[in-house]
Amino acid sequence: MDTKVLSSGIRYTNLPEGYVRPESERPNLSEVSECENVPVIDLACDDRSLIVQQVADACKNYGFFQAINHEVPLETVERVLEVAKEFFNLPVEEKLKLYSDDPSKTMRLSTSFNVNKEKVHNWRDYLRLHCYPLDKYVPEWPSNPSTFKEFVSTYCSEVRGLGYRVLELISESLGLEKDYIKKVLGEQGQHMAVNFYPPCPEPELTYGLPGHTDPNALTILLQDLEVAGLQVLKDDKWVAVNPLPNAFVINIGDQLQALSNGRYKSVWHRAIVNAEKARMSVASFLCPNNDAMISPPKALTEDGSGAVYRDFTYAEYYSKFWSRNLDQEHCLELFKN
């Protein structure tokens, strides 16, 4: 590799050695079927109790759902995708000014997942941004393309609002006060990963991202409508989640699995790559405050089952998560009682 990023304009005819997975860890794309009965939840439905019930079913049985009529304006969504494409189309020397493989940086362009530690790399570049509070972080964001800061900050605010509405529904679906989870998580951080998966010469040998769960509370994913790539683990099989127009995929993260005392599942998911087309996705993460104590409410442990996980702070969890490889056993297993 003569450049630090994949989005260099080079069209590879073979997969470079450092990206080839051992045979036992390959995606077996021919065995993947489409996810049946993907939960699609209409957030504009008049019957709130119905939405709450649908959220409960989706979080328990799938660990994710697609949200439609979510109040994030279509124009805001289109603009963020447009400016993300512009960014990844910049000359490589322009992008490399932002490159860093230090995960503690609050704004960086990087590649794979944790380049310094992993044995095999993933076929993706990503721009990672901290997004809350905006006035603190926007100044360090890219100023090229010129509309980047404006379009992305509008998007971040809208998605944060959506995240809070979803957390209220999740709270209610667990039989808790609607602001319960929001209070426990404290003033939440917000991060974003703008993912770019270039065309890949041998998609069956590698991943955009291998199977993992998200360490945060809630992930709001905007999929590329033209190129599918998201797969989730359902009943021990990988299944494809095809993008729906003007929908977000909402993923339950590790913190909500712990807070729900294991009732809700942090979904295992992965990104595969495509031989013909580049694919983009925009993942937004709502993260508990570092000192938020993650502990299940009494109402969810009173049936005699006790707490599945020991109490921990988000800071403790996050440092443990980043010290490992992405596809090791579930990080939550290390916190079991």
C-alpha angles and dihedrals in degrees: 000000000000094000133049094232134052094220091077097117092253112133107214119215093191131031108255113244095249091064100051112109121217109262094255091056101050123119097245089214094185089065096053116103129188117276107255122218095008104194108251113187123196103213091192093062112129093223105078094181088058092052090048091051092049090050091051092050093046095047092047100043104028111014091225143048140188114247121210129182086029098156095242102129116246091229091057090052094046092049095052091052092046094051091044090055090048090052095052090045092059117113110279094242089056092052094045090065085074097043120124135151093201107112092201092067114107093215124029146136112227143151138238111357111286105356096186096054110032126089097210123035129224124237099245144093120206141186109217120200136178107224110182127106089021096202089059098050110026093077090065095048121105114286090198117101088044094223094049099099094045098046096042096046091052089050093048092053093049093047092049089055090050091049091054092049090051093048089055090053091048091050091051092045088060090052093254132126108280094245094045098102093041090055094047093049092051122201098350125222119226127209133176134204117198101200125203120188110187120209106286122214095214110022094172091065100055148020139239083217125349122231113300143140122236116254094213132075104258135004122202110197127195108201128207105254094210101049123041117210111142117108128176134196111248122171089346093304129105111238131182121246107205118210119258120210113262095358134122125217107228113203125196109229132210094268093060091048088055095042092050088052090243096307092115121052127229097223122239107225139165140188121232126196136235130231096213109033141038114240130208133195134174116214120191119194128202108203130190118247109273093249095043108128109227106212130140117252116254091246089067097049101041096090089080095262094109124206114318093204131038118245114271139164121247091240090059092049095046095051090050091050095052093046091065138061115271096241100046120113116303109292090221089066087072090061099050119129 
